[in-house]
Amino acid sequence: MPVFRELDELVLRAKEGAVTVSEIEAVASALSSRGNVADTYRMVYILGRMGCYQYEDLLARFLNFPSEPQVAGLVISILCSQWGLAAKYRDELLQALRSHPWDVDNEVRLVAISASGKYLVSNSDCDVLVRLIEIAESDDYSHMRRFALEALSRSLGAGYSEAVMPSDQVAKATWSREIMDQARSSMLKDCVK
């Protein structure tokens, strides 16, 4: 099967859940041989979107992928957020929160921040919580701070619509302060012995 010519079609069909087993196997085989690095993102996407849990180990090999940070970010999203395996990949998640030197545009870090918020909804993890608080407190990159605040808000039980930072400056400041107060309170209660 000429996988690489059909990838765009397979991506579209993966969105509908309509990729055949033989096509999935061909994609996994091509990905594992890494014959065409330029197609790595689309191949990872297909396996993730189709819920191909049997290829978890193959996808995990791309958690540290300096040549294409977008691929590493997609793998974190698949494994940690979509497949709910953040506890298993906790160390990789924490490393991404600290930022990889090759993640110059913070693509992996932003995905890790979002995945961490989802992870903390059902897991108590002081290291991840403290790291999110540190990012929300100290990062000058406005998107990074916003992502960290929204992840903290979700981790504290807010629904997705409530966890979105308001656009009004006054409301934004109040919302941010309330989230940080709640997150610090949670940290003191659960993490400081």
N, C-alpha and C positions, 0 to 999 in steps of 0.2 A: 504494500500500500504506500503510495507516495504521500506520506504524512505532511510534509512541509507545504505542498501546494494546496492542501485541503484545510490547513489550520484555521483560516478565517471562517470557512463554512462550519468547521467543528466547534469553534468558539460560539457561533450563533446557535448551533444546535445544542450545545451544552447548556445554554441559558434556558432551553426548553426541556432539558433532560433527555434529549433524543440522540445521544451518541451511543453507538453499539459497543458491545463488549470487545469485539475484535479491533475496533477503532481505538478504544481505550488502551488495549494492550499494545497496539502499535505506537501510540503516543508515549506510553510509559517506557517502552523499549527505546524509542528515539531519545527521550529525555535522559534515560540512564546512560546512554552512550555519549551524550552531550555533543552530538555531531554538529549541531548548528546552534551556537549560543544565542544568536539573535532571536530564535524562536522559543527560547526557554520560558519567557513570561507566559506566552499563549499556551504552551504545553502544561505548565503548572496550573494555570487558570482552568483548563479543561478538566484536569484530574480533581482539582479542588471543587469546582462547581458541580461535577458529577458525583461528588461524595465518595470518591474511590479510596476508602479508608485502608484498603490493602496496600496502598502505595504511600502510606504515612512515612515510612523510613526513607523512601526515595525523596519525598518532598522535604523532609527534615535535613537532607544533605545541602539544601539551598538556603538554610537559615543564615549562613555566613557566606555571602556571595558578593564579594567586593566589585566584580566587574559589572554587576547590574543590581544596585541597591533596591530597585523597584521589585525585583524578584524576591529578595529576602523579605521585604515588607509584605508582599502578597502571601508568602509562605507563613509568616506570623499571623496574618489575618485568617488564613485557612485553618491552620493548626490550633491557634489559641482562641480565636473568636468564633469561627463558623463550626469547627468540630469540637469545641469545648475542651481542648487538651492543654490549656494554659498551665495547669498544675504540673503536668509532665514536662513542659518546656519552660518552666519557671526561670531557670538559670539563663537561658537564651533571652527570655523576655527582659530580665533585669539588665543583662548586658546591652540590649537594644535601648533600654531606657537611659542608660549611661551614655549611649551613643558610640557607634563604631567610628574609627578614624576615617574610614572610607565612605561613610554616610554623610557626605558633605552638604547635601540638601535636606538632611533630616527626614528623608522619606521613610526609612525603617523606624526611626524614633517616633514619628507621629503615629504610625500604625501601632507600635508597641504601647504608646500612651493610651490609645483607645482600647486596645485589647486588655490592658491592665485594669481599666475601669470596669469592664465587663467581668473580668476574673475576680475582682474584689467584691462583686455583688454576692457571690456565694462562697468566697474563701476569705479567711482571715490571714493576712500575710503582711506583717509589719514592714518588712524590707521594701515590698512593692508600694505600700501605702506611704511610707516615709519618702521614697524616691519621687512619687507623684507630687507630694506636698512640696518637696524641694524644687521640683520643676516649676510648679505653680507660683512659688514664692520668688524664685530667682531668675528665671529665664527672661531675657530681654526680647527674644523673638516672639512677637505678639501671638502668632498662631500656636506656637508651642504652649504658651501660657494658657490660651483659650482651650486648647485640647486637654491640657492637664486639669483645668478647672471643670470642664464638662465631664471628664472621666471620673474625677472625684465626686461630682454631683451624682452620677449614675451609681457609683459604688456605695453611696449613702442612701440609695433607694429611690432616687428621682426617676421618673419615666423619661423617655427620650425627648419628649416635647418640653418637659420641665428642665431638662439638663442642658438646654441650649442657651448659651449666653445671650442676654438681651442686647439689642442694638442701641438703645437709649443709654447715654453715658452715665446718668445718675442711677438708673436701674442696674446697669452693668456693675457699677462700683458696689452698690448694696448687695447684689446677688453674689459677686465675687467674695466680698467680706463674709457673708453668711456661709458660703461653701467652705471657705478656709477655716472659719471658726468651728464648724461642725467636723471638718476633717481633723483639725488639731485635737479637738475633744475626743474623737474616736481614737486617735493615735495615743493620747494620754491614757485613756481607759484601757486599751487593748495592748499597747506596746511598751509602756513604761512600767517597769516592775519595781 
